Amino acid sequence: MNEIIRAPGRPDRLLNAGAGHLVRPHGLSPAARSVTGSFWQDGRRLLLLDHRGNTLWRGTSDCQAFRLDKGIGGPVTYCDGNDLVTLRPVHKD
């Protein structure tokens, strides 16, 4: 079991981790969950964050977002009204 430190106005972090290792990025509620390492869902709100916690993309979902595979940074599927939408990483040229 991982013990988590929670303090009002501060992001969650693991008890044994270094000061820089966050469990949940700042600004997300305690109910927020990580769909992948950088893709988070907080209620209906969806966020794709960079390694510093800056928002790269934001959206909303009418259902719980999910991964199609167990790979790190793989495709994520969410609901846009009655439609399922899948986001997947692409290589830049």
C-alpha angles and dihedrals in degrees: 000000000000116000112218127203115220124187128169112264093010130097118252118258138179115265094231097039126099119265092263098053108098125192094196126017119249114269097033122110122247087255092062115116134198113241091181131351093283103017115086135183120204108179105304092340118102123196134183108200133192123228090276094051096256115145113251095172137003134191144141133253132202091207140034109287116232143187120244093209138019095247120120112259094003128146120312123202125203139163123262101185105300093343129091113223124195122202118196133174118258131199117249117227 
